[in-house]
């Protein structure tokens, strides 16, 4: 093929295929803490979307969700280092150069010009990963990257070399941590994307405000499997507080432990289970011990969804007092709050704009100001002692999850966006219709 012919539209250079295939670019797959990505993949495949998964890293979690085995798409692990698979990387670069000589050389030249920068080694690795993806994508016609950081960087490199369109789903730390969205690199990745997904109205508005020339930003909530997280049939009798999440600053576990100390000082009968793993594990264990809470607070480590479900069914209250971390990282709408609401566990969490899209104070749960351990302890005490309040909140919360956070509804919308990426117009968002809500007797709360 002549060089002039290689400048044609990318679709005419792709192998002929009978069915469109979407390539998912992920930092690590599978990953215990990213059930939202697993749910999305499983639901898209159930809807008939053919997927290929390209993971930049191999999994490191000791436990994995059993549902992972139902993923039908091939998972390709790209090289994690320049020298780990040198033959594979060499062949990938040769293939990309032979097929797209002009854009390959232009992209590589742009990269080499920055060889003195600290990020050169990482950028070279991402370039090589992009070349491997190009050589091994086997009929993929569109890429979808989760997170606006490294996965979308690889997707952008593939786009620069091949012209293949891509889209991005953003989350939290990739746009909020250290004001990442103000970075010229992140802005370029989102600006060049065919469309961008925010997992809350708050996140979508934040993206639009910072990248005004990316008009195609859509809100698609991370949905949950309503069949798996079915509403429990009986009210628990154990006064158990449950909290689930990565053991990192923004989850607010430090504040939850302080609130548990207040409950103990007030003579409240309770126990609290913390589920998760992370860099604060040792610090939190030491704090529990130093406060004399060993008989009240347990740390259970990471659990798969199958292992976690019985804990939801036993819990009287679910608490996740999120905060904004020192580096600006924060939660959007944690999936574990949705899971608890679906099962029928009343929730206490922090008052943040995105979380308020899910939890309405006194209607579907209780909200407290971030880092206010007194208010948190007060709300936990109210829920532990007030059966009527718990039942009222649970009733409304389950309706909200059914109507707005069912993965079958939300990811059907994503499917339509992914399969219409070559059309000039993308289907607009449909409005969510909310029914009348019952206000629970929580006026006395924060």
Secondary structure, 3 states (H helix, E strand, C coil): CCCCHHHCCHHHHCCCCCCCEEEEEEEECCCCCCHHHHHHHHHHHHCCCEEEEEEEECCCCCCCCHHHHHCCCEEEECCCCCCCCHHHHHHHHHHHHHHCHHHHHHHHHHHHCCCCCCCHHHHHHHHHHHHHHHHHCCCEEEEEEECCCHHHHHHHHHHHHHCCCEEEECCCHHHHHHHHHHCHHHHHHHHHCCCEEECCHHHHHHHHHHCCCCCCEEECCCCECCCCCCCCCCCCCCCEEEEECCCCHHHCHHHHHHHHHHHHHCCCCCEEEEECCCCCHHHHHHHHHHCCCCCCEEEEECCCHHHHHHHHHHCCEEEECCCCCCCCCCCCCCHHHHHHHHHCCEEEEECCCCHHHCCCECCCEEEECCCCHHHHHHHHHHHHHCHHHHHHHHHHHHHHHHHHCEHHHHHHHHHHHHHCCCCCCCCCCCCCCCCCCCCCCCCCCC
